[in-house]
Amino acid sequence: MGDEKIELLKPKGPAKWNKRSAFILAAIGSAVGLGNVWRFPFVCYENGGGAFLIPYLVAIVTAGIPLMILEFSLGHKMASGAPISFGKAHRKSEWVGWVMVIVGFIITVYYAVIMSWCFNYVFQAVNSLGWGDSPGEFFNQTLLQITDGPGSIGGLSWPLVIGLVLTWGAIYFAIRKGARSVGKVVLLTVPLPWLLLVVMSIRGATLEGSAAGLNYFLNPDWSALLDPGVWLSAYGQVFFSFSLAFGVMITYASYLPRKADINNNAVIISLSDAATSFLAGLTVFATLGFLAQSGHQSVGEVMTAGPGLVFAVYPTIFNQMPFWPGFFAAIFFIMLLLLGIDSAFSLVEAKAEAWITKLGLRRKPTLLVICTIAMLMGLFFATGSGLYWLDIVDNFLNKFGLILGGLFECIVLGWLYGSKKLREYANKQSEIRIGRWWDFLIKYFTPLILIVTFGLDLYRTISEGYGGYPDWAVFVGGWCVVALIFILSFLFSRIRTRKREAADLEGGEADA
């Protein structure tokens, strides 16, 4: 398909994407986020370096792209958000869609706080590197005002509160008109981070010591390919990175016009996300090599993952750059802000569309209520203990909320509804055809991977705890949050509306 203009629906229905490119950019924007910058490079390094790219590509082909096709097919065929789409597929499965959008909503609550960190660092970058000579101390003590543990809540960090207000304002205005406004926003917020990432990668490659960092990143350990854990890590990275089981891809696909390619779009979006991850890895390790050489250390000694890389290590690197440090610092944090904002508003869109479709609500008031509630909830993560609780909640949502959501998705759509129906539908819509091997992946292979991953994570968490946190904190911020998600999902699915009755009827006809 080309970039031909597509007319919008009448005001009674949701707006459609006005161009195919708008849909692709929006989906890429949702999939590409901060995890591409601070998670993939270290997963790659820890699992065989360059050799890890082999299981990673295999995971993309056997899990990432098939699941993307699955969610695109469901959303496009049912023309609804995740909960209603699952309700149409099988009358007793609407709760699976609610699990997805609730998990995504909670992630957005604290993800917006991370965006607030980025807003503050953009300001500090243009303010003559305002984090000073001790970036780690600035991050922990000045910005986060971090306490000594999750039990010590502390006060609000007002710079974070201001950043939080800016973040939610941006999210609201990005999605207030649905596909129409999102399609315009992503024309800037998706290509620009790519351009900035290219600029940062070129700058990183010109720094002294960059070769040592790149060697540390890409040096292949072929023996790692014999380790089953490496392959599970590859599948985990694909699953977390592609915005699967959030309801986002189902919702975005529901905005596609009836004549829209599904399989080809899934391939383009999946490979774009993978390419971004690899480019981010080159950028991160090239600059780490510079930091290691300037400090007379090895790359391993300066290497860290997660927020510490972005908000402590990278500012240290900018402090030591020989020219234009403020310029490159501003570019870096603007890039992170744009990467994150696309993912954030896509998760809110999935939640909003679920309620709008379910109850027939008006879009703008509904969005305003959702954004306000989420912002108020996010204030908890802007306190002195916020980083601890963010870490606990994020770990459990990724390990258990997303994994279980993906597993139930495969069961409902692969077995109860029938993967064959969605395969035939996708093929009818697409230039690239998929065969029965796709059914095998959806019904058997991917569920097996998810079950094994879930079992291992469950065993480790029960036997070892998590992160050295007190058991009560892990229970409250982890197990209770996951349990609440499933309770709310079942309760929301029981709300009866005309749209729900229509979904039941259509689901019954499909089942028959």
C-alpha positions, 0 to 999 in steps of 0.5 A: 500500500502507498501513502494514499489519503484515507477519509476519516469516519463520520463523527459518530465513530473513531477517527481513522489514520489519515495515512499508512505512514502515520500508523506505522510511525505511531506503532514504532513510537509505541514500541521504541522507548527508553528500554531500547537505550538502557536495557537492550545494550546490556542484555546483549552484552550479558548474553554473548555480545555479538553472538546474542544477535542470533537468538534475538533475530530468531526471537523476532521472527518466531515471536515478535512478528507473529504476535504483532500480526496476531494483535494487528489482525484482532484489532483490525477485524474487530475494529475495537480496543483490546477489551471489546475485541477480546469480548468479540473473539470470545464472550468470556474473554473481555477480561484479558483485554482489561488486563492488558490496558490496566497493566499499560495504564499503571506503567504509564503512571510511573513512566510519566515520572521518568519523563519528568526526570528527562524534562528536568535534565533537558533544563539542566543541560541548557543551564550550563550542565546544572548537575555539576561535578557529581551527577550521581549525587544530583540525581539521587539527592537533589532531584529525587531527594531519595530516602533510605528505603521504601518505608520512608516516604519522604516529601515531594520533589517539586521539580518532579511535580512540575515535570509531571504536569508538563508530561501529562499536558503533552500526553493529553494534547497528543491524543485528544483527537485520537488518530487525527492528533496522534498522526500529526504528533508522531510525524515529529516525535518518531523521526526526530529521536532517530535523527538525534540518536544518529547524531549521538552515535556519530559523536560517540564513535569519534570519542577516544576509547570508543573502539574499546567500548564497541568491542566490549558490546559486540565481542561475540561469545559463541558458547553463550548460544548453548545456554538456554537462559540466553535464548529466554533473554532474547525472547524476553527482550523482544516481548518487552520491547515490542509493546505487545500485550499492552493493548496498544497495537490492538487499539492502533490497528482498530483505527486502520481503514478496512483495506490495510496491509497487516503482515507487511506493517508488522514486519516493518515495525518489528525490524524498526524497533530492533534496528533502534535497539542495535543503534542505541547499543552502539551509541551507549558503548561507544560513549562508555568506552570514552568514559573508561579511557578518560578515567583509566578504567575498564569498560566493565567498571564504568558500565551500569544499566537502568536509570543510573546509565542515563541520569548519572553515567551519561551526565558524567560523560558530557562533563568530560566532552572536549567541546559543546557538552551542553549541546550534546547533553540537550540532544541526548535528553530531548531524544530520551524525552521524545522516545518516552512520550510516544510510548506513554501516550500510546498506553494512555490511548489504549486505556482511553479507547477501552472506556470510550468504546465500552461506555460510549463516553466523549473523548476529551472529557474522558481523556482529561479525567484519565490523565488527571487521575494518572498524574495524581497517582504519579505523585507517589513516585515523585516522593523520596521513596518513589524510585524504590516503589517504581523499581518494585512495581515495574519488575512485577508488572513486566515479569508477571502482568505482561507475561500472563497477559501475553499467555492468555492472549495466545490461549484465547486467540489461538485456541478459543477463537482460532488462530486459523481465522486470524491467519486467513484474515491477515492473509486476505489483507496483506501482500505477504502471506503467512502459513500454518507455521504461524498457527503453531507459533501462536498455539504452542511455541510462544505459550511454551516460552511464556510459561517457562519464563513465568515459571523461572521468574516466579521461582526466583522471586519466591525463593530469593525475593527481589532487589533486597527489599523488605518482604512487606514492600515486595508484597504490597508493591508487587504481589498486591498490585498484580492481584489488583490488576486481575480483580479489576479486569474481571470487575470491568468485564462484568459491566453490562452495556449495549456495546458489551451485549453486541460484543457478546452476540458477535462473539457468540456468532464467531464461536458458532 
